[in-house]
Every structure is written in structure tokens, then in C-alpha cells.
Amino acid sequence: MMYKFLAAISLSLLSLHVLSQNILKGKITDKNTHEPLEAAVIINTKNNSTALSDRNGSFILEKVSNKDTLTITCIGYASQKIAAEAIDKTIGIQLEKGSINLEDVVISTKINSIITTRALSSLDLNMKPARSAQDLLRLVPGLFIAQQVGGGKAEKIFLRGFDADHGTDVNVSVDGMPVNLVSHAHGHGWADLHFVIPETIGSYDFGKGPYYTSKGDLTTAGYVGYHTLTVLDKSIFKLEGGQFNSGRAVAMINLLSNKAKEKGQSAYLAGEGLYTDGPFNYGQNFSRFNLFGKFNTAIGTNNKLSVILSTFTSKWRASGEIPDRAISEGYIHDRFGVIDSGQSGNVRRSNAIVKLVSSPGKNFTFENEAYYSRYYFNLFTNFTFYLVDPVLGDEFNQHEERDLYGYNSKLSHQNILGNSILTSIAGVGIRYDKTHPSWLAHSLDHTVLNFLQLGNIKETNVNGYLDETLETGKWLFNAGVRFDYFNFYYNNTAPASDSAAKVYEGKDNTQQKSVVSPKLNIQYTVNPHFQLYYKIGKGFHSNDARVVIAGNGIKTLPLAYGSDLGFNWKPLPRLYINAALWYIFLEQEFTYGSDYGDDAVKPGGRTVRMGIDFSARYQINHWLYSDLNLNAARPRSIDDSKGQDYLPTAPTLTSTGGLYARFKNGFNGGISYRYIHNMSANGDYSLTAKGYFLTDLTANYTKKKYEIGISIENLLNQKWYESQIEYVSRLRNEVAPVDEVSYTAGVPFFAKLKFSIFF
């Protein structure tokens, strides 16, 4: 019934099919793994018509004759030329792994900005493989992160002038499963990627702004989607060790033979174990264990089933965030000291994903995915020390246990209309979050003294969208509309004496809200070297269910409106430039207080951000590559007077870049930097969050059977502060509280050695 329903929706949007006698259909796969290759470019060298392979490796190329020659390119693969076969037959093309060549990035009408971004992200992932889950986020140009309390917490995310806290304005997913946890005990939109083993990531794509029909809640600053490897090229065992008692072991093992791969079957297991004390005087005792498995099999000739199972657990203790005055007043000796040694955390998450991709024929693709997560979170923190309770202190405990269920379905169809291609997509989805229970409590030595919040949350999001893309001549038009319905439920179970309980007195414990989000993207390819695009769209970020039920003027689904005007340019065959002017209006900013008590989340006013993004990739020669990203933003509050309208810790200027070498004799590596400018820590810029400039170095010697290498973070040993936020705090024996910046010290010079075996 679901298939018939989606087919009816999609077919109602399609024009009458027009047959073309010059159409070539084909599929592109990896020669070794036999897996389909996405974003491979097929060019007819006679008339320069182009096509692009989809996630299934399939492509449709019009205006082809038997005498034509095709050139096929894909990042990280050797390009190939092939004579066009009979136009009424499907051909199979296999590409072999090869050197990375920036010439393979093509500007074409058929290639929209999302595909271009995916190609560039593939290039970046090949040149600078992620060393940690945190590095996965840093791969996105302009995205910065900061760790607050130990290595196990979800990082704070900064993008396009947003301090997105732990994910309120950046939608993060892995294999289609959401990473963000709504109405989380610590922060709404909590995006903890630590359950991902970075070596399992095969590709990722990202988009900035609210312009993507398939992306809904929390997609205001943008989104990031990671995709794990379907098939291992080879099995791996890796050991890493370094300063601060740091060690890590990774194993990735193929479970099926090459003959199974040829039949469309593959399976592998991956495991990771990590331990570090970090640079802090009070060692973190940070441990993490990950286990991941993926199985793929063909079902008949037109269906492919994928099953993914994973689990992880993490424990740590933390020095926490330190007020600026703590050293000068003698509470600690240096920035790596600890004031409250009771801060610690424990997290577990287990996931199951089942995905079925079908090709029912006539250019249709039908994708269905179901997922489930079981999640546990327990955190003890103290940012204000003796502000609220001068005797017992302000230690607080945030806790939740959660079940997350979801289902997504998408039907896609490509239709040839003369010399144009119409791609239609219809999708539906549902997500259900249930916590049992979730609480915020005042604690002492990890024992709860009293609950500040205690209750059960149920949150449901039902969505559907329609998306049409027309490629005609030099133009590409993409228009879509998305519908989201939310049901929020919060059952307060706190004692009647609890101050938070009074907030919910007389409140209906259920609220509902829906939103319609239209999107429009227009692209014009001037020539094979230059392309212009314009994006405009409406998005939103939901609010915490507890806050929605409490009311107090909080908007349930604050809206975001954005627009981008940009270009893609290849002035030289090995130089690729992307730049954009952008604007985002947010109906209501989320403002986070001290994370203590009833006002951990407060309604902000309207905000506006505008800025410039610039990215360049240049391949200097066959072995030397470079990149540069420069991002400027002007974030401001609309409802506050001038001089009082700064947005705390919203980034205004960031930049990343580097040089990367890859020699045929096996030596490879690179040097890179990341820079973030000073930011206002409060509304009037009387407090400053200090910027930094850091340099990292990697060097490897890679052969067919093994690899040895070294990586150094903060090569120049700069003194820097990672997380910085304004807190009103009182240290022991202080007469009055002080309003100032608290920080988590950034990692100093940190060297690690690694040794890998391939088999």
C-alpha cells in the first residue's frame, strides 16, 4: 500500500513520458568491491552532454549515438574512456581506484551544488582522513567545534554565525538515522557522534542553510550527513599511542569472500577501544568502546537490503569549565587544574538500521529505512560552584533513558522530456522519541538531593515532502515543499514541592504544531568553467518539549528564512572555487543559561545573520594539494538596541586550510591550520571569548600491507581555550558572585604514533 501511495503521488507530478531514441542507460561500480559509485560524471566527448550517477550507480545520458565516446570520472578513481554501445542496452562500467585528481570535479548543468559539495567532501575525506569523531565534523568548511566537559560529551557546534550549542541548528545524521536527540536532558538537538568509528565513514555530504526538502527539524544553519562504507576494500588492524596516556585500537574485518561480493553480498565488523587521561592535572580516565557491523545482500536483481547494528559505551571524569579568575586567586595552579573533581559522565547508545533499496523499473527508485536507538545518559557537572548553594555547592545531575524509533520512505523517478530531465521525489517519514525518565537534579557527591525537573517525554514528528528538479539547457530548477507535524507530550512527575512542578500546574501536557516549508533552488551554468546559483527557503528548529508544555512565550517551531547567491568556478583545470553571499533570519533564537535550574533554556528574540563563504581547492601538481576556507558572518539580535545586540559566542570570522602531499613511494601527509576570531561572550561585548590559530601535522608511510604514521595536534603548542561561555559563579569563600568567562583549556602539543596492518 505504501508503494502504491508514493507511486501515485510521484506520477501525478510527472508529465507524459516522452521517448527519446538517443538515450543511454548505465551503471558504474567499483571494480574491486562491485559497489555502485555515486556522483561519477559521464561526459559525451562529442557534444559535451553530461550525466551523473545516483546512489545506485545508475545514470541516464541523452543525445548519444553508437559512434560517440564517453569519458567517466570519479574522485579517487582512474578516469576511463569507453565507446558508447547500442543505445537500447544498459551498460556496466567498472572503475579502478586511482590517484586523486581535481580535474575530475566537473561543472555541468546536470550537477547541482549538492552533488558538487559531495564531490569536494569526497576529495577532503581522501586527503585528510578523520582521526576521530570530532574530526568528522571539522571536515565541513566553516564548521568549528568545542568540547566542554571531558572527551565524552557532544561537542558544541559553530557554523554560519551560529553557536548551535550541541546541535540546535545543525541537523546531523549517519546512514539516514538522526544523530540529534530532541528534548535531551542536557541540550535540545544533542548531536553526539562518538558512537561512530571514523574509519567506517566512506562519504559525507553537507549543505548550509534551510534549502533542502529532505531535511527538516534543526536544519537552519545547515546539515551534515555521513554514510558508512558498504564494503571494505581490505581488512584493517590499527594501533595508536601518544601523550597523556592515550591509546586507541581499531579493527575492521571483512566477513565474506570476494565471490560473495560478486553476488552482491558483503559483511564486515568494526571495533574501537580508546583510553586517554588528557592533558589535565586531574586525569579524565576517558574510555570508549565501539562495535559496528554491516551486512548487505542483493534480493533478486532489483532489490538491495542493508542491515546495520552498532553499540557504544563511554565513561569519563572532567575538570570542567574554569572561571578566568581561578588561577590568579590561587584556586588552581594552571589552566589544566580542577575546582570540582566530582564532574563526570557515562553514555551508552545502541542502534539498528534496516534499509531496502528497490528499482521497480521505468526509472523508479524506491527506498525504505527503519531505525531504532536505545540511549542512556548520565552527567554530573558544576559550572557555578557555590552560587546557588553556598554550603553544599551547585553540582547537578542530568539524566535520561531514551528509545528512538523512526521510518523514512522515498520514491524517486527520472523522466526524459525531449532534451530535458525531470527528477521527481516524494518522501514520508515518522520519528518517535520516548524518554523514561528525564531529569535535572541538585546533587552532592553523585547523590541526588532534590529534583529540579523530573518527568517523561514523548515527542512525535510526522513529515512528508515533494521535490521536483528540472534540468533543461543551461538551467536547473529545483522546487520543493515539506510538511512537518509535531506532537509534544511531557508528564511532570517531580514532587509537588519542586519549583519546576509549579511551572506545569494547570498546563495541558500535550501540544501540537505543524509547519509547511517551501524551498527553491535555481542554477545557471554559463559554460563548463562557471556556474551561478540562487537558493531561497524556509526552515525551522523545534523547541524542547518541556519548554513547549510550560509555554512562557516560547515558540514551538521558530521559523528560519534564508537565501544564498553563489557561484562555482574552475578558472584552471585543477583549481575549484566556490563562494556565496548568504542571509538567515531566525524568528526566535535559543539562549542557554547556566544549565542549572528552571531557566536552562530561555526564549531569545529575533536574529539576523549575513555573511560570505569562500572555499578553494587547488591541486598544485600530481602529488601536492591545497585547500582554503574563509567564512565571515555578522550575527545580530534585531530586538536589542545597537551595542547590546551581539549574539554570545557566535563566530564572526573563521578559516581553515592546508597543504597535503601524496607520493607514489608511499609517503603522504599534510599540515593544516584552523583559525577562529575573537567573539563576544555576552550581548554588549564587555566580555570576550578569545580566538585561536592552531596548526596540525600528519605524516604517514603507506604500503600495500601496512602503514606507519605520526599525527601532531597543536604543533606550535599554542595556549588556547576551547569552550568559552559567560557564567555567573561563586568560588568557595568568595563573598559575592562574579560574572565572567569560564573556559575549558585547549589541548597543548599532542603527538600520537600509529601502526596499521592491511589484510
Buried (B, 14 or more C-beta within 10 A) or exposed (E): EEBEEBBEBBBEBBEEEEEBEBBBBBBBBBEBBBBBBBBBBBBBEBEEBBBBBBBBBBBBBBBBEEEBEBBBBBBBBBBBEEEBBEBEEEBEBBBEEBEBBBEBBBBBBBBBBBBBBBBBBBBBBBBBBBBBBBBBBBBBBBBBBBBBBBBBBBBBBBBBBBBBBBBBBBBBBBBBBBBBBBBBBBBBBBBBBBBBBBBBBBBBBBBBBBBBBBBBBBBBBBBBBBBBBBBBBEBBBBBBBBBBBBEBBBBBBBBBEEEBBEEBBBBBBBBBBBBBBBBBBBBBBBBBBBBBBBBBBEEEEBBBBBBBBBBBBBBBBBBBBBBBBBBEEEBBEEBBBBBBEBBBBBBBBBBBBBBBBBBEEEBBBBBBBBBBBBBBBBBBBBBBBBBBBBEEBBBBBBBBBBEBBBBBBBBBBBBBBEBBBBBBBBBBBBBBBBBEBBBBBBBBEEEBBEBBBBBBBBBBBBBBBBBBBBBBEBEBBBBBBBBBBBBBBBBBBBEEEBEBBEBBEEEEBBBEBEBEBEBBBBBBBEEBEBBBBBBBBBBBBBBBBBBBBBEEEBBBBBBBBBBBBBBBBBEEEBBBBBBBEBBBBBBBBBBBBBBBBBEBBBBBBBBBBBBBBBBBBBBEEEBBBBBBBBBBBBBBBEEBEEEEBBBBBBBBBBBBBBBBBBEEEBEBBBBBBBBBBBBBBBBEBEBEBBBBEBBBBBBBBBEEEBBBBBBBBBBEEEEBBBBBBBBBBBBEEBEEBBEBBBBBBBBBEBBBEBEBBBE
